[in-house]
C-alpha cells in the first residue's frame, strides 16, 4: 500500500504525533510495532522523525508542515513542480536560494533586485498547486496580522505582493539565528541568562496580545536568537496560523476541527480538543517552552519543573519558578495566566524578589497560619513599619540621653525621612505604589549599606525589620537579618543584655517557622533566662517568652510542658493587663489548642467558650476577633461530637466574617470548609457538598487563587465522598489535593496528611501496593525533615491499617507497636 496516498495522511499524522510523545530511545521500537508489515510506512515515518530536529529551524513550521516534501523525498518521488531557481525575479526581489518549504508555501532567501537595499530577506511564496481559495485567504490574513505588529522581538513584515502567476508572497526580515533552546545549550547559558531570553519572548507575545493577536503556534523553532550589538536578541517568527481576537475579517481562514493546524507537543489542551482559543492558549505554549528551556525536555503531566532541571539548578528553581511554570501549564485555561503580560509580570516579580501574582495568598496564608496559632491581631503595612521605626528614635532618646544616643536618633530620623520622602508625588519611585515587601527589602538594603558605621543602630533596625518580615511570613529573610543583629549585639553588648534577649526572642520564632525546632527552643530559653534576670518574674516580656517557648514545645509534641508555660503566661497577663486583654485572650487560645492536642477536649471547650465571651465583652458582638473565636469554638465542638451546636457556632463565625471581610474573603472560605465538615458529620451530605463546593470555588477565583486553602477544600470533599461511598470521586478529589500540596508547598507534614487520606481511599478500593508505596515514601520524607512524631505516628497507623486489610498481620503489628525506621 502506498504510504503517500491521501487517504493515509490521518494515519501518518497520528503515528508521527504518538512517536514524538515518546522518549527518543523508544520511538524506533514503537514505529516497528505500529507499522507491522508495512515497511514503506515505517521508512516514511522514520524519515519524518529524523528530520524533526532540523526541518523547522528558522522557518517557523514544524516537521509535520514539511511532511509533503519530506515524504516524497523519502520515497524517491520528485518535488512539487514550480521550484524557483536562483536568479528568478519575484516582484522586486531576486531569489538566491531555497531555505525550506511548508504545507502552504516555500521560503526563499532573496534580495532586492532594484538595489533599494542590499540586506537579505526571507520571501514566503504560496506553492504552485496550493493556491486554493483557503490558502490564499490564509496568506492575506497573515499579511494583515503582521502588518499590525512592529516590535523589536517580532520579525518584521517588509513587503507583500503577488508574482507573475498571481500567487501571493510575503517578504520578511530574515533572521539568522538559532531556536532558543538550541542557542541556550550551544552557549551554555546559566539560569538567569535563559530567563532573560524567555522574558524577551514574553515581551513579544505580550505585545501581540495587546494588539489582540494570538500566535497559536509558539515553539522553539518559531523563537530564534541572534546576536545583535554583542547581546542575544529574540525574534518571534511565523504568524501563519495566528488569530485576531477582535475585528477579524469575514474571509479570515476558519480551521475546521479535522483540519486543525498546530504543533501537538506545544498545543494547549483546548487546541487539541478544538475548543475556543484565547491568549491563555499562547501562555500554555510559553509554559512548555519555558520548561524545555530550563529542563532540556518538554514537561510530563503533573511534573514539577524543579524535579527535572539539571543538577545544581533545583534550589534556584524550586518555589516561585515551580509555581510560575505550573500556572502557565494548567490544563484549565481559566486557571492559567490570562495573557503573556501576566506571565511576564510574574517573571519580573520573581527576578526582583517580589511575591508572585500566581500565589496571591501565599504570604497571606502563612500569616493567617501565624494568626491561627496565636489568635492575636497582626497589622501588616507600611504604616506599621513607620511606627516601629519611629519607636527606635523614641526609645533611644528615652533610654539613654547621651550624645551618642542623640546622634543615633538623628541618624535614624534621617534614615526615615529619606526613606519616606519617596511618598512625594514628584518622586521618581513613589513608595505608595510599592508592596510592603518591596519597602522592607529597600529598608533592609539601606540599613546594611548606610549604617555600617553605627553597628548598634544597625542591629536595632535589623531586629525591627526582622520582626516585620516575620509578620509578612518571610521567615528566611527575617532569619538573615536577625542573625546579623544577634552577632552585633552579642559582640557589642554582651550575651546577657536585654537587647540581645530581644533579638533572640525574634530569632527563635524565625527558626521555628524554618522547622529548626532545636535551635528555636535553645534561643527561646536563652531569651527567657535573660528577661527573668533583668525584668523580674512577672514582666510582660517574660510572659511573651513563656508563650513563645510554649508554642515551640507544643509543635514538637511536648504538650504537657507547653500547657504549663501557657498557663503561667496567662496568669501573668491577667494579673498585669487584665483578664480581657488581647494578650491574655491570645495565650488562652494557644492553651485551648494545646488541650485539644493533649486530648483534653472538655478543658479546651470550656476555655474557648470563655474566650468567646471575653471577646464579645471586649470588642463587641460583630468584631472580626469574635468571628475568629466562634470559628475555633465550632472546631472544638466538631472534635467533641457536638455537631449541631458546632454548626450554630460556625454559622455565627460565617456571618461575622462575611460582614467584616466580604463574601469572597479567604477567611469566609475557611469557615465554609469547617461548616461543611460539621454538616457531613450530621450525614447531611447534599448540604455539605454544596457548602464545600462553594468554599472550593472561592479558593479558585481568577486572580485571587488560594492554592493551600484549595487543597483543604479538596481534602474535605474527598472525605465527604469517601464517607458517602463514592470512592472514585473521593480518589479524584484527594489526588488533586495532593497535587496542590506538591506544587505550591514544600511542607512534608501537609503532604503526609494528604498521602494518609489518599492511602485510606486506596486501601478501601483494594489498591494495596500503591497505598503502601505512598505511605512508606511519606514516612521517609517526614523522618528526613525532622517532623514532629505526631505526623509520623499518623502514617504508621495508616500502614498498620493497610497491612491488616492486606492480610500481612506481622507487619501491621510492627507498625502499630513500634514504627520501624524506613
LOGU-357705 format. One record per residue (C-alpha): x, y, z. Coordinates in steps of 0.001 Angstrom, whole numbers, plus 500000, padded with zeros to 6 digits. Layout:
// residues N
XYZ
...
// end
This chain:
// residues 822
500000500000500000
501347503446499063
502115505330502275
501802508606500379
498211508019499358
495982510872500517
493697508566502476
496615507581504720
497559511076505898
495436510834509034
497179507579509949
500622509095509292
499807512202511297
498537510179514256
501521507800514333
504011510634513964
502441512556516874
502384509416519047
506036508727518268
507047512266519232
505278511854522567
507654509019523448
511273509318524644
513705509247521683
515114505842522641
511622504277522482
510477505690519132
512050503118516814
510511500187518701
507159501962518715
507246502502514941
508230498908514236
505313497670516310
502869500211514881
503809499747511224
503807495951511366
504425494554507882
504309497919506109
507999498849505584
507151501766503302
505080503355506069
507848502675508594
510552504294506428
508344507301505703
507719507898509400
511384507298510239
512299509992507725
509932512408509446
511448511667512836
514999512021511554
514165515399510046
512188516703513021
515149518261514842
516260520332511834
513312520710509477
511760523554511438
514909525561512231
514483529128511054
511214528736509175
508716528585511974
506978525455510753
507100522002512258
508252518808510600
504627517869510018
504218521041507942
507124519851505775
505753516320505540
504744516668501901
508307517432500803
509996515042503219
507836512045502450
508264512477498737
511999512749499251
511987509610501426
510088507713498733
512311508972495928
509479510987494382
510152514295492588
509492517565494361
506403519594493692
506938521327490343
507456525028490197
510560525481492387
512171528836491703
515753528726490523
518339531217491824
518118534475489936
514355534264489360
512531537568489892
509505537712492186
508219541249492160
511130543494493117
513101540580494614
515671538158493228
515652534593494528
519024533494495950
518255530020497317
515512527919498849
515541527875502635
512685525454503202
509097524610502458
505961524103504472
502460522871503927
501343526070502178
504466527817500951
508152527811500139
510592530112501930
513474531582499929
516438533747500717
516066536743498460
517447540228497833
516088543410496281
516722543313492573
516306547085492154
519059548000494628
516682549719497056
518513547896499842
521053545089499912
520135543147503033
518897539593502517
515232538919503230
513063535847503678
510417535570500965
507500533236501560
505586532271498429
502488530125498076
503429526837496427
502056526192492988
499186523775493277
498439525050496784
496977528395495665
493455527432496643
490924529904497952
491566528683501524
495345529084501271
495102532468499580
492801533663502335
495296532427504921
498158534298503243
496129537511503060
495222537052506693
498855536500507753
499780539713505946
497051541600507788
498232540235511160
501905541025510523
501188544486509141
499806545482512539
502893544358514501
506036546424514996
508183545200517875
511951544616518215
511380540966519120
508921540214516301
510257539518512805
509035542460510691
506941542317507560
508832544337504925
506712543923501828
503984541876500187
502714541288496707
501953538677494058
504192537024491464
503501536822487741
501189533821488301
499140535721490860
500477533733493810
500858535960496895
504124536340498741
505316537907501973
508738539494502446
510017539225505990
513045540369507885
515488537454507595
516651536245510981
519934534348511045
519658532726514412
519109529501516273
516000528186518028
516033529457521600
516578526041523176
519436525185520821
521040528598521376
520865528214525162
522618524832525011
525228525896522437
526203528914524533
525916527100527916
523614529805529290
523001529819533024
519559530045534631
519363533841534721
520518534161531112
517892531656529962
515196533501531866
516332536816530387
515845535370526889
512462533997527880
511407537433529146
512135538762525650
509863536071524236
507096537047526646
507553540712525733
506988539849522065
503939537692522741
502553540227525215
502886542883522511
500921540661520134
498257540072522792
497904543809523379
497188544069519656
494588541314520031
496658538723518166
497041535130519375
500023533349517811
498707529777518310
501955528037517304
504646529099519746
507586526677519893
511383526937519913
511679526833516124
509479529939515927
511642531697518507
515101532411517100
518005534005518927
520624536054517077
523491538230518275
522857541968517967
525391544508519231
527073541810521269
523923540654523068
521457537857522260
518171539107520823
514998537074520410
512929537199517240
509448535697517100
508501534224513720
505548532886511774
502104534239512472
500766531983509729
498091530442511956
497635533434514223
494170534632515073
492856538135515683
490666538384518769
488809541445517558
487883542850514208
488614539605512395
487684539889508699
484838537900507271
487206535960504999
489632535031507789
490528531345507423
488333529111509530
490071525909510537
487686523008510767
488197520571513674
489554517896511375
491981520390509818
493469521883512952
496895523408512258
499096523196515316
502169521562516787
500817518938519220
503814518999521563
503224522704522345
499465522903521862
497203523695524781
494520521138525723
491774523374524335
493571523469520971
493778519695520830
490084519482521728
489079522042519080
487753524418521742
487979528219521795
491481529682521522
492422532664523691
495548534460524846
495787531794527569
496419529294524748
499670531073523936
500517531106527646
500366527302527716
502807527063524813
505072529556526555
504963527299529611
506139524342527514
508926526460526000
509984527645529465
510024524080530759
512070522885527778
514444525848528040
515227525118531702
514817521325531900
516034520435528366
512872518473527674
509147519031527472
507010518527530583
505156515388531526
501726515622533209
501829516840536841
505612517140536721
507406519755538782
509963521858536956
512447521688539836
512385517885539714
513643517851536120
516189520648535795
519904519775535714
521783519228538955
522736522490540603
519636524369539498
516988522659541617
517289525031544547
517068528149542363
514057526771540501
512179525317543455
509395527552544711
508497530529542548
509594529032539214
507745525807540054
504586527807540689
505119530010537645
505550527034535296
502654525101536848
500350528103536443
501319528609532808
500794524894532106
497484524442533896
495081522327531855
492202524698532584
492655527968530632
490822529857533382
493498528779535886
496469529897533749
497962533335533408
495369535089531242
497965536739528978
501679536713528270
501783540102530009
500658538478533268
503288535746532884
505934538381532140
504922540375535205
505453537343537456
508820536643535823
509859540187536709
508450539829540227
510469536663540692
513624538388539439
513065541366541743
512218539244544762
508557540326544849
505624537961545525
504100536227542508
500588537062541414
500195533311540798
500344532775544559
498498535911545668
497531534470549021
500736532582549797
502029535246552161
498563535910553489
498090532209554139
501328531905556067
500341535000558012
496866533591558670
498540530439559941
500541532634562309
497324534292563468
495509530990563811
498205529739566150
498265532926568235
494786534389567672
496331537827568086
495556540515565510
498601541437563492
498716544601561417
500932544455558362
501505547559556303
503788550426555559
502300552443558427
503324549627560804
506873549882559509
506830553646560118
505586553224563688
508136550569564503
510992552618563123
509760555769564816
509791553873568097
513500553320567579
514033557073567784
511876557482570896
513352554537572767
516877555577572007
516316559079573339
514284557974576364
516631555214577490
519952556994577199
520153560761576839
523777560730575855
525436562470572947
525918559134571213
522256558167571652
521109561513570277
523436561099567297
521987557651566650
518464559037566919
519329561800564445
520748559239562031
517584557172562414
515436560212561705
517471560960558581
517061557356557505
513300557512557978
512987560889556311
514877559848553187
513009556544553018
509557558068553188
510377561161551132
509533558940548180
505842559332549002
506177562774547367
504112562620544146
507053564055542224
509414561312543396
510615559034540569
509615555964542607
506672556606544854
506607554201547756
502831554243547882
502936552205544690
505262549585546154
504215546479548002
505108546285551674
507609543548550847
509456545831548452
509508548560551089
511027546169553616
513641544975551131
514594548537550332
514965549462554000
516961546313554815
519379547016551966
519788550634553026
520359549642556647
523200547376555506
524753549982553214
524313553185555225
524518552158558880
527647550005558887
529448552681560888
526786552580563621
526518548872564421
524191549164567432
521705551253565485
522045548829562584
521326545890564929
518258547670566289
516890548262562804
517734544708561742
515699543439564711
512776545737563900
512795544780560215
513233541101561085
510118541297563262
508156542808560368
509490540152557969
508149537527560380
504723539146560279
504962539062556489
505741535311556734
509128535890555048
510915533718557542
514201533152555724
514662536904555175
513851537523558837
516358534876559889
519157536512557865
518625539954559391
518138538659562905
521286536528562758
523231539673561811
521582541652564617
522349538923567167
526024538812566189
526339542578566598
524503542740569924
526397539813571438
529713541357570401
528899544932571459
526518544483574396
527331541022575669
525355537764575721
523184538702578739
521948542140577653
518150542709577345
518653543883573754
520351540574572975
517337538811574525
515004540827572264
516791539590569140
516979536025570469
513216536118571095
512508537051567455
515156534734566032
513668531785567912
510418532410566032
512198532559562678
513907529244563462
510524527777564458
508989528658561102
512045527263559321
511425523930561125
514663524154563139
512924523335566413
516065522526568364
517640525926567693
514301527623568262
513924526073571718
517503526897572730
517138530542571680
513736530925573341
515082529513576615
518124531816576467
515895534869575883
513591533806578743
516517533439581174
517904536891580304
514497538543580667
513784536889584004
517137538056585300
516693541678584193
512909542293584265
511746540087587118
509411537071587084
506143538903586295
507138541270583477
505087541104580216
508313540379578290
508756537253580415
505174536230579664
505853536739575944
508929534483576165
506966531829578052
504290531882575348
506835531592572545
508627528695574204
505249527040574812
504359527237571111
507683525676570132
507279522811572606
503686522289571504
504872521844567918
507314519072568849
504742517100570850
505703518195574383
502154519263575156
502160518974578947
505201521210579305
503726523639576761
500439523762578678
502266524640581921
504091527513580204
500870528816578610
499031528701581959
501836530629583664
501875533261580913
498073533528581043
498120534172584788
500791536846584326
498880538658581570
495624538531583528
497373539952586606
499243542738584799
496932543611581861
493504542344582872
491596539115582117
490071540501578925
493277541916577448
494280540938573941
497469539231575128
495587537235577768
492975536091575278
495652535189572734
497506532990575221
494209531409576290
493591530468572673
497023528829572494
496294526960575708
492963525709574334
494696524331571226
497258522612573459
494449520992575458
492972519732572201
496271518135571155
496535516515574589
493070515028574190
491622517171576968
488667518241574872
486444519302577770
489113521706579047
489649523097575551
485920523639575093
485433525366578458
488316527720577772
487150528510574222
483617529348575453
485241531769577902
487282533273575038
484094533922573026
482508535707575983
485600537806576694
485990538749573032
482340539849572847
482656541892576045
485922543487574958
485326544054571221
481548543981570694
479386541272569094
480426541810565466
484179542285565752
486299540013563467
488064538626566547
484678537451567810
484166535695564482
487579534095564911
486644532926568425
483372531430567162
485259529654564390
487532527912566879
484627527139569173
482973525390566224
486201523488565609
486353522222569200
482659521292569107
483360519300565946
486084517399567814
483862516741570820
480990515444568693
478589518347569376
477914518763565666
474611520668565849
475978523233568315
479156523409566266
477071524201563194
475486527142565047
478922528463566070
480255528068562525
477277529953561081
477870532749563611
481521532900562567
480494532887558915
478050535779559417
480618537927561241
483469537171558844
481358537791555729
480172541119557149
483690542139558145
485684540896555152
483169540346552342
481546537206550977
484595536181548922
487339536629551521
489635533632552222
488556533617555887
484991533034554687
486239530075552657
487936528615555761
484760528814557821
482680527404554958
485025524436554952
484501523925558696
480734524227558270
480877521598555533
482670519202557888
480016519727560568
477211519080558084
478992515976556836
479256514610560362
475473515038560620
475198512979557401
473624515915555567
475707515080552532
473935517191549906
474146520336552073
477753519576552989
478769519110549354
477131522412548345
478956524288551130
482303522658550359
481934523326546634
481271526977547490
484422527018549630
486403525435546789
485067527963544265
486219530858546464
489759529461546546
489779529311542731
488522532776541885
490604534069538922
493266536417540212
492558535502543841
493527531832543951
494450530361547337
496199527062546498
496645525927550100
493002526506551021
492025524880547734
493894521816548912
491995521865552247
488634522154550490
489508519323548101
490531517100551017
487264517858552801
485312516931549662
487329513733549359
486406512703552910
482766513539552195
482719511392549050
484518508566550816
482033508569553677
479149508632551182
480641505614549394
481699507467546211
485272506185546264
486172507166542680
485114510777543300
486959510691546615
490139509480544955
489984512180542242
489497514957544791
492255513696547089
494742513252544247
494067516832543181
494569517977546782
497900516150546920
498906517743543614
498131521210545006
500319520475548040
503238519225545968
503024522130543539
502571525034545937
504146523857549177
507348522170550266
505835521140553613
506347517432554252
503727517452557031
500936518735554785
501933516247552115
501870513437554690
498297514328555663
497186514219552033
499016510960551443
497390509444554533
493897510327553300
494632509070549769
496064505820551127
492875505248553157
490822505585549971
493141503304548001
493014500740550828
489230500671550654
489449500222546873
491928497356547279
494863499208545690
497202497995548427
500533498253546629
500144501904545608
498908502801549103
501953501088550630
504359502936548317
502783506319549120
502853505758552877
506434504472553017
507691507374550873
505852509794553126
507306508239556275
510825508574554870
510187512204553937
508916513002557423
511988511459559010
514275513414556680
512502516672557542
512692516062561307
508914516409561527
507210516041564917
506419512447565954
502647513017565772
502678513096561953
504908510019561724
502510508183564052
499626509029561725
501484507469558775
502383504474560948
498714503981561838
497861504123558146
500441501433557370
499142499236560192
495577499519558880
496767498813555335
498681495668556291
495699494458558334
493440494803555302
496117493185553133
496387490175555433
500003490953556416
499410490844560166
503041490695561324
503940493915559503
500761495528560807
501717494631564364
505234496043563971
503944499397562687
501253499528565352
503592498759568260
506837500488567332
507066502051563851
510323500776562314
512814503023560574
512293503126556836
// end
